[in-house]
Amino acid sequence: MTKKPNILIVMVDQLTGTLFPDGPAPFLHVPNLRKLADHSVRFGNAYTASPLCAPARASFMSGQLPRRTRVYDNAAEFASDIPTYAHHLRRAGYQTILSGKMHFVGPDQMHGFEQRLTTDIYPADFGWTPDYRKPGERIDWWYHNLGSVTGAGVAEITNQLEYDDDVCHEAVQKIYDLSRGADARPWCLTVSFTHPHDPFVARRRYWDLYEGAPECEPPEAMEYDDMDPHSQRLMDACDWRGMEVTPDHIRRARQGYFANISYVDDKIGEIFDALDASRQEAIVVFLSDHGEMLGRKGLWFKMNFFEGAARVPLMIMSPNLAAGLIETPVSTLDVLPTLCDLAGVMMADIEPWTDGQSLVPLALGAARDAPVAMEYAAEGTITPMVALRQGAWKYVHCLADPDQLFDLASDPDEEVNLAGDPRAAEVLAHFQNMVAERWDLPVYDEEVRASQARRWVVYEALRSGAYYPWDYQPLRAASERYMRNHMDLNVLEESKRFPRGE
């Protein structure tokens, strides 16, 4: 029987797919990602299932949209009974390991992983719950503000850098440990970095790579009064009136963002080097959870369906898939069935549990026209928003707002909303019908409101009196590490050596 392939998943945070139209944009200093792109299937129009960390990651892991996972926002519990790719691969005989961020909320901090090498960078409780009962309220202690933009600059250590340094170190150590062969099963290692997520603060050696780069110049400004209602709500949520953002702030924020892409590329290089040094082979999947607006349309961060926030890089290197560009729109929901397909899991065993489709047939030349669906129901909204991308068209619908319809072939910057153009009436009707068939938005709204209300009660109760945190505590059994007196030193030294006999 042929051994199943090892799988390495590298996930980054808030990396916009607009910088990866066909692998990394030429101005980016990312030699490791560029080399990966040369050997990968590159999906130039890949989209997140939801443009916010926890919903996006739960959807990526489960292959299900947020309404189905009930992970509506960054403080919604990811239920233990939802199968993830870690569950499916583990059932198929894989070791499943996570190093880094996955933003699980709730007491289950594993979701199918046998081992977590680090804690998470963000809290696991209900403290970041939005409240639709108070539209327009800004929760100052955890909502985004524009301090990440005005505070962009250089530092040699930050909270985020400390975390990703540790994520990389633990992943590299695990790769070497896997090479020793103590466990004969194939492995799936997920390494998930928090960069280039804001704040836009970078180490000097990466910052200097982009000094004077034209790409750091501010994009065309957009006035608040010219924005659509959701964009205005996002600006209000970010307290845009509370800080003056100058062109130099924007320039430095973009420079810091690009610098942190180069930082994370270096970390990815360390992981690839360990894989090469330990003589192991693996399918490699590279992606982001969602994108970053970087000042486009006057917006920062994510939380909307514009290309900057919703599009993500997605590259897959596999010996069974020829390298090349695929421009058909796809989703991070498709990653779970793709992983299972590449691992030899029967598709019939996972189809009831996923909203996605395997990308293997598409990579092998099959046609695909299914729309890509997205949902968002977190801060900045007052009722759930949905979107569909099909062919060159993108449609955004919300019960509280006017429709948006963009032809990305002729209008890649989404400057002209065609929802009110009679010439696009047939296309608009097509998308409206698909939304009506797929979503019952009034019921969806009720579900979100009920979830929020429950969590506000539970969070307040659990923070009263003795507090038991759900944050993951990595287990490090010191008596099983290195040399201890219940071990045979000769056996230990030989078993921990790789390669042996050289």
C-alpha positions in Angstrom: 0.0 0.0 0.0 1.3 3.4 -1.0 2.1 5.6 2.0 -0.2 8.6 2.3 1.4 12.0 1.7 2.5 14.2 4.6 0.7 17.6 4.5 2.1 21.0 5.6 -0.4 23.8 5.9 1.0 27.3 6.3 -1.5 29.9 7.2 -0.9 33.6 7.6 -3.2 36.3 8.9 -4.7 39.2 7.0 -2.7 38.8 3.8 -4.6 40.2 0.9 -4.9 38.1 -2.2 -4.7 41.2 -4.3 -0.9 41.0 -3.8 -1.0 37.4 -5.2 -2.6 37.7 -8.7 -0.3 34.9 -9.8 2.1 34.2 -6.9 3.6 37.1 -5.0 3.6 40.5 -6.6 7.0 41.4 -8.1 7.8 44.2 -5.6 7.5 41.9 -2.6 10.7 40.5 -1.0 9.5 37.0 -0.5 12.0 34.5 -2.0 10.5 31.5 -0.2 6.9 32.2 -1.2 8.1 32.9 -4.8 9.9 29.5 -4.9 6.7 27.9 -3.6 4.6 29.6 -6.2 6.9 28.3 -9.0 6.0 24.8 -8.0 2.3 25.3 -7.0 -1.2 25.5 -8.4 -2.0 29.2 -7.8 -5.6 30.2 -7.3 -5.7 33.8 -8.3 -9.3 34.4 -7.2 -9.6 32.7 -3.9 -12.0 34.1 -1.3 -12.4 33.8 2.4 -15.7 32.4 3.7 -15.9 35.4 6.1 -13.6 38.4 6.4 -12.8 38.1 10.1 -10.4 35.8 12.0 -12.5 33.4 14.0 -15.4 33.0 11.5 -12.9 32.6 8.6 -10.8 30.0 10.5 -13.7 27.9 11.7 -15.0 27.9 8.1 -11.6 27.0 6.7 -11.2 24.1 9.2 -14.8 22.8 8.8 -15.5 23.7 5.1 -18.8 25.2 6.3 -20.1 28.8 6.1 -20.5 30.8 9.4 -24.2 30.3 9.6 -23.6 26.6 9.7 -20.7 26.7 12.2 -22.5 29.4 14.2 -19.1 31.1 14.5 -20.5 34.5 13.5 -17.8 36.7 15.1 -14.6 36.6 17.1 -16.3 35.5 20.3 -18.7 32.8 19.0 -18.0 29.2 20.2 -16.8 26.7 17.6 -18.8 23.6 18.6 -17.0 20.4 19.3 -19.4 18.3 17.2 -18.4 20.0 13.9 -16.0 17.9 11.9 -12.8 19.6 10.7 -10.1 18.6 8.4 -8.1 17.5 11.4 -10.9 15.1 12.4 -11.2 13.7 8.8 -7.4 13.2 8.4 -7.1 11.8 11.9 -9.8 9.2 11.1 -7.8 8.4 7.9 -4.7 7.6 10.0 -2.9 10.9 10.2 -1.1 12.6 13.0 -2.6 16.1 13.3 -0.6 18.9 14.8 -1.1 22.7 15.2 1.5 25.3 15.9 0.1 28.8 16.1 -3.1 30.7 15.8 -6.5 29.3 15.0 -8.7 31.6 17.2 -10.9 28.8 18.7 -13.5 30.2 21.0 -14.9 27.9 23.7 -13.7 25.1 26.0 -12.6 22.8 23.1 -9.2 24.1 22.0 -8.2 21.2 19.8 -10.9 20.5 17.2 -9.3 17.3 16.0 -5.7 18.2 16.5 -3.8 15.6 18.5 -1.2 18.2 19.6 -1.0 21.9 19.9 2.5 23.3 20.2 1.7 26.8 21.3 -1.1 28.7 22.9 -3.3 31.1 20.9 -2.6 34.8 20.5 -6.2 35.8 21.1 -8.7 35.1 23.9 -10.9 32.0 23.8 -13.9 33.4 25.8 -17.0 35.4 24.9 -15.6 38.8 25.7 -15.5 40.1 22.2 -19.2 39.6 21.5 -20.9 42.3 19.4 -24.4 43.4 20.3 -27.0 44.0 17.6 -29.4 45.3 20.3 -27.2 48.4 20.5 -26.6 49.5 16.9 -23.9 52.1 16.5 -22.4 51.4 20.0 -18.6 51.2 19.9 -17.0 48.9 22.4 -13.7 50.8 22.9 -11.6 48.2 24.7 -11.6 45.6 21.9 -12.9 47.3 18.7 -10.3 48.2 16.1 -9.2 51.7 16.0 -6.8 53.5 13.7 -3.9 53.4 16.2 -2.4 50.6 14.1 -2.1 53.1 11.3 -0.9 56.1 13.2 1.5 54.0 15.3 3.1 52.2 12.4 6.9 52.0 12.6 9.9 49.9 13.7 10.5 47.7 16.7 12.7 44.7 17.3 10.1 42.9 19.5 6.4 43.2 19.8 3.5 41.0 21.1 3.0 39.7 17.5 6.7 39.1 16.8 7.2 37.3 20.0 4.3 35.0 19.1 5.3 34.2 15.6 8.9 33.6 16.6 7.6 31.0 19.0 5.2 29.5 16.4 8.1 29.0 13.9 10.5 27.6 16.6 8.0 25.0 17.8 7.1 24.0 14.2 10.7 23.6 13.2 11.4 21.4 16.3 8.3 19.3 15.5 9.4 18.8 11.9 12.8 17.5 13.2 11.0 15.3 15.7 8.7 13.8 13.0 11.8 12.8 11.0 12.9 10.4 13.8 10.1 8.1 12.8 8.8 7.3 16.3 5.3 7.4 14.8 4.9 5.7 11.5 1.7 7.5 10.6 1.7 10.2 7.9 1.4 13.7 9.4 -0.5 16.9 8.8 1.2 19.9 10.4 -0.6 23.2 10.4 1.6 26.3 11.1 -0.4 29.4 11.5 1.2 32.9 11.9 -0.4 36.1 13.1 1.5 38.3 10.7 1.1 40.5 8.6 -2.0 41.3 10.7 -1.9 44.8 12.2 -0.3 46.6 14.1 2.0 47.5 11.3 5.2 47.4 13.3 8.2 45.6 11.8 11.8 44.8 12.5 14.3 47.2 10.9 15.8 44.7 8.5 12.4 44.1 6.9 11.2 47.7 7.1 14.3 48.9 5.2 13.4 46.6 2.3 10.5 48.8 1.3 12.0 52.3 2.0 10.9 54.5 -0.8 8.9 51.8 -2.5 6.1 53.3 -4.8 3.7 50.7 -3.5 3.8 52.4 0.0 2.2 55.5 -1.4 -1.3 56.2 -0.2 -4.1 55.0 -2.4 -6.6 57.5 -3.7 -8.6 58.9 -0.8 -12.3 58.4 -0.4 -14.5 60.7 1.6 -16.8 59.3 4.3 -19.8 60.8 2.7 -19.1 58.9 -0.6 -18.9 55.5 1.1 -21.6 52.9 1.1 -23.5 52.4 4.5 -21.5 49.4 5.6 -18.2 51.1 5.0 -19.4 54.1 7.0 -20.3 51.8 9.9 -16.8 50.3 9.7 -15.3 53.8 9.8 -17.5 54.6 12.8 -16.5 51.4 14.5 -12.8 52.3 14.0 -13.5 55.7 15.6 -12.1 57.5 12.5 -13.0 60.9 13.9 -10.8 60.2 17.0 -7.5 60.2 15.2 -6.1 62.2 12.3 -4.6 59.9 9.7 -2.0 61.7 7.5 -0.6 60.6 4.2 2.7 59.8 6.0 0.8 57.6 8.5 -0.7 55.7 5.5 2.7 55.4 3.8 4.3 54.0 7.0 1.4 51.6 7.7 1.7 50.2 4.2 5.5 49.9 4.6 5.1 48.1 7.9 2.6 45.7 6.3 4.8 44.8 3.4 7.8 44.5 5.8 5.9 41.9 7.9 5.1 39.9 4.8 8.9 39.6 4.3 9.3 38.7 8.0 6.8 35.9 7.7 8.4 34.7 4.5 11.7 34.3 6.4 9.8 32.2 9.0 8.3 30.1 6.3 11.8 29.6 4.9 13.0 28.3 8.2 10.2 25.7 8.1 11.0 24.7 4.5 14.7 24.4 5.5 13.8 22.0 8.3 11.8 19.9 6.0 14.7 19.7 3.5 17.3 19.0 6.2 15.2 16.2 7.7 14.6 14.7 4.2 10.9 14.7 4.5 8.4 15.4 1.7 5.0 17.0 2.0 2.1 18.5 0.1 2.3 22.2 1.0 -0.8 24.4 1.2 -0.3 28.2 1.7 -3.2 30.5 2.4 -4.5 33.4 4.5 -7.7 33.6 6.6 -8.8 36.9 5.0 -7.3 40.0 3.5 -6.5 43.7 4.4 -7.8 46.9 2.8 -4.6 48.9 3.4 -6.3 52.2 3.0 -8.1 51.3 -0.3 -11.5 53.0 -0.4 -10.5 54.8 2.8 -10.8 51.5 4.7 -8.4 49.5 6.9 -8.3 45.9 8.1 -11.1 43.6 6.9 -14.8 43.1 7.8 -16.1 43.8 4.3 -16.5 42.0 0.9 -14.3 44.3 -1.2 -11.4 42.5 -2.9 -8.7 43.8 -0.5 -10.5 42.2 2.5 -12.2 39.2 0.9 -9.6 37.8 -1.5 -6.8 35.6 -0.1 -3.7 33.9 -1.5 -4.1 30.2 -2.0 -1.3 28.0 -3.4 -1.0 24.2 -3.3 2.2 22.3 -4.1 1.6 18.6 -4.7 3.4 16.1 -6.9 0.0 15.1 -8.5 -0.9 18.7 -9.5 0.9 20.6 -12.2 2.1 24.1 -11.3 0.1 26.9 -13.0 -2.4 29.7 -12.5 -6.2 29.0 -12.1 -8.4 32.1 -12.3 -11.7 30.4 -11.6 -13.1 31.8 -8.3 -12.7 29.4 -5.4 -13.1 29.5 -1.6 -11.2 28.6 1.6 -14.2 26.3 2.1 -12.7 24.2 -0.6 -9.5 23.4 1.3 -11.0 20.7 3.5 -12.4 18.6 0.7 -9.1 19.2 -1.2 -7.0 18.0 1.7 -9.1 14.9 2.0 -9.0 14.2 -1.7 -5.2 14.5 -1.8 -5.0 12.2 1.3 -7.2 9.5 -0.4 -10.2 10.0 1.8 -13.5 9.0 0.1 -15.3 12.2 -0.9 -18.7 10.5 0.0 -17.4 10.4 3.6 -17.1 14.2 3.9 -19.6 15.6 1.5 -22.4 15.9 4.1 -20.0 18.0 6.3 -18.8 20.6 3.9 -20.1 23.5 1.8 -16.9 23.3 -0.4 -15.7 21.3 -3.3 -12.3 19.6 -3.9 -10.0 21.7 -6.0 -8.3 18.7 -7.4 -10.6 18.3 -10.4 -10.3 22.0 -11.2 -6.5 21.8 -11.0 -6.6 18.8 -13.4 -8.6 20.8 -16.0 -12.3 20.3 -15.1 -14.7 23.2 -15.5 -16.4 24.8 -12.5 -19.0 27.6 -12.4 -20.4 27.3 -8.9 -20.7 30.6 -7.1 -18.4 31.4 -4.2 -20.4 32.3 -1.1 -19.3 34.6 1.8 -21.0 35.7 5.0 -20.3 38.4 7.6 -22.2 39.1 10.8 -19.8 40.7 13.2 -18.7 44.2 14.3 -19.7 46.9 11.9 -22.9 45.1 10.9 -26.4 45.6 12.2 -27.7 42.5 10.5 -26.0 39.7 8.5 -24.4 40.5 5.1 -23.8 37.9 2.3 -22.0 37.9 -1.0 -21.6 35.8 -4.1 -18.7 35.7 -6.6 -19.5 34.0 -9.9 -17.5 34.5 -13.1 -16.5 38.1 -13.3 -19.3 39.3 -11.1 -19.6 40.0 -7.4 -22.9 40.7 -5.6 -23.3 41.9 -2.0 -26.6 41.8 -0.2 -27.8 43.0 3.2 -31.3 43.7 4.4 -30.2 47.0 5.9 -28.3 48.4 2.8 -28.7 48.9 -1.0 -27.4 46.0 -3.1 -23.9 46.2 -4.6 -23.0 44.6 -7.9 -19.6 44.8 -9.5 -18.1 43.6 -12.8 -14.6 42.8 -11.7 -13.4 42.2 -15.3 -14.0 45.8 -16.3 -13.9 47.3 -12.8 -11.3 45.5 -10.6 -11.2 48.3 -8.1 -15.0 48.0 -7.5 -15.6 51.7 -8.2 -18.9 51.4 -10.1 -21.9 49.8 -8.4 -24.1 48.4 -11.2 -27.0 47.3 -9.0 -29.0 50.3 -10.2 -27.9 50.1 -13.9 -30.7 48.9 -16.1 -28.1 47.3 -18.4 -27.2 44.9 -15.5 -30.8 44.2 -14.4 -30.7 40.6 -15.7 -27.5 39.9 -13.9 -28.8 41.5 -10.7 -31.9 39.4 -10.8 -29.8 36.2 -11.3 -27.9 37.0 -8.1 -30.9 38.1 -6.1 -32.6 34.7 -7.0 -29.5 32.8 -5.8 -29.4 34.7 -2.5 -33.1 34.1 -1.9 -32.6 30.3 -2.6 -29.5 30.1 -0.4 -30.3 32.3 2.6 -33.3 33.2 4.8 -31.8 36.4 6.0 -34.5 37.4 8.6 -34.0 34.0 10.3 -30.3 34.3 10.0 -30.6 37.7 11.8 -32.6 36.1 14.6 -30.0 33.3 15.0 -27.2 35.8 15.4 -29.1 38.0 17.8 -30.0 35.0 20.0 -26.4 33.8 20.0 -25.1 37.3 21.0 -27.7 37.6 23.8 -26.8 34.2 25.3 -23.1 34.9 25.2 -23.5 38.3 26.9 -25.3 36.5 29.8 -22.7 33.6 30.0 -19.7 35.9 29.8 -20.9 38.2 32.5 -21.6 35.2 34.7 -18.3 33.4 34.1 -16.3 36.6 34.9 -18.0 36.9 38.3 -16.2 35.0 41.0 -13.6 32.4 40.3 -12.4 32.5 36.7 -11.4 29.4 34.8 -9.9 30.4 31.4 -10.4 28.4 28.3 -7.2 29.6 26.8 -5.0 26.7 25.6 -2.2 25.7 27.9 0.5 23.8 25.9 1.4 20.6 27.7 5.2 20.2 28.2 5.9 16.9 30.1 9.4 17.8 31.4 10.0 14.3 32.7 9.6 12.9 29.1 12.0 15.4 27.5 15.7 15.0 26.9 17.3 12.5 29.3 15.6 11.2 32.5 16.5 8.2 34.7 13.6 6.0 33.6 15.2 6.0 30.1 18.2 4.0 28.7 20.7 6.7 27.6 22.0 4.6 24.8 18.6 3.9 23.3 17.6 7.5 23.8 20.6 9.0 22.0 20.2 6.6 19.0 16.5 7.0 18.7 16.7 10.8 18.7 19.3 11.0 16.0 18.4 11.6 12.4 19.8 10.6 10.0 21.3 7.6 11.7 24.5 5.8 10.6 26.2 8.8 8.9 
